[in-house]
């Protein structure tokens, strides 16, 4: 089979697969996007607080041994 026929077959299969795909509605996309953005901010805040706490512990430990 030539590369041209394989390419045509591949593209036909892609089109057929895309027709079977169920796409989310815009309201679903907005909802999940909002959840992801909120989760990112919560994790960022958590990691910032952990970093702040560990930095403080590290500085205090260094002061102890000086």
N, C-alpha and C positions, 0 to 999 in steps of 0.2 A: 504494500500500500504506500503510495507516495505521500510526501509530507503535506501536499495540498489537500488530499482527501482526508488525512488524519486531522488537519486543522479544521476543515469544514465539519467533520463529525464531532470534534470537540466543541465547536461553537454551537452546533445544533443541540448537543447535550446540555450545554450551559443554559441556553434559552429555555429548554424544557424544564430544567431544574428551577430556574427563576420563576416560571409560571406556577410551580407547585409550592413555592415559598409563601408563607403567610407573613405579611409585613405588619409591624405594629402601627396602631393609630397614633396620630400626633399627640393626643392626650396621654397615651401610655409613654411615649418618648419623653414628654415634658416631665411626667411623674418620676420616671426612673432617673432622668438627668438630675432632677432636684434632690432625690435621695442620695445620689452619688456625690453631688457637690456638698451636701450637708455632712455626709460621712467623711469626706476629705477634710473639711474644717474641724470636725470633732477629733479625728486622728492627729491632725496637725497640732491642735491645742494640747492633746494628751502628750504627744512626743515633745513639744516645747516644755511642758511642765516637768516631764521626766528628765529632760536635758538640764533644765534649771536646777532640779533637785540633785542630780548626780554631780553637776558642776560645783554646787555648794558643798556637798560631802567631800569631793576631791580637794577643794581649796582648804577646807577645815582640817582634813587629814594631813595635807602638806604643812600647814601651820603647826600642827602638833609635833612633827618631827624636826622642826627647825630649831 
